Amino acid sequence: MTSSLPPDNLPTYRLLTGPDDASFCRRVSEALGMGYKLYGSPSATFNGQNVIVAQAIVWPSIEGAIAKPTGQDG
């Protein structure tokens, strides 16, 4: 069972950002392993040098209190 609050005093909503590389993927994977859930689709942009990605994650205890991302049903 997941606690009602994330560990280490982390926020219940987080937006992970960074270069599209293995380090970013590890950060997302670690958050999922802690119990966070993906919220919406990832976003990507190009800063002229690198692809920068973003992924929102939420702690399960707040899922009922947030609106669903556009285009997601059920």
Rosetta blueprint (number, residue, H / E / L):
1 M L
2 T L
3 S L
4 S L
5 L L
6 P L
7 P H
8 D H
9 N H
10 L L
11 P L
12 T L
13 Y E
14 R E
15 L E
16 L E
17 T E
18 G E
19 P E
20 D L
21 D L
22 A H
23 S H
24 F H
25 C H
26 R H
27 R H
28 V H
29 S H
30 E H
31 A H
32 L H
33 G H
34 M H
35 G L
36 Y L
37 K E
38 L E
39 Y E
40 G E
41 S E
42 P E
43 S E
44 A E
45 T E
46 F E
47 N L
48 G L
49 Q L
50 N L
51 V E
52 I E
53 V E
54 A E
55 Q E
56 A E
57 I E
58 V E
59 W L
60 P H
61 S H
62 I H
63 E H
64 G H
65 A H
66 I L
67 A L
68 K L
69 P L
70 T L
71 G L
72 Q L
73 D L
74 G L
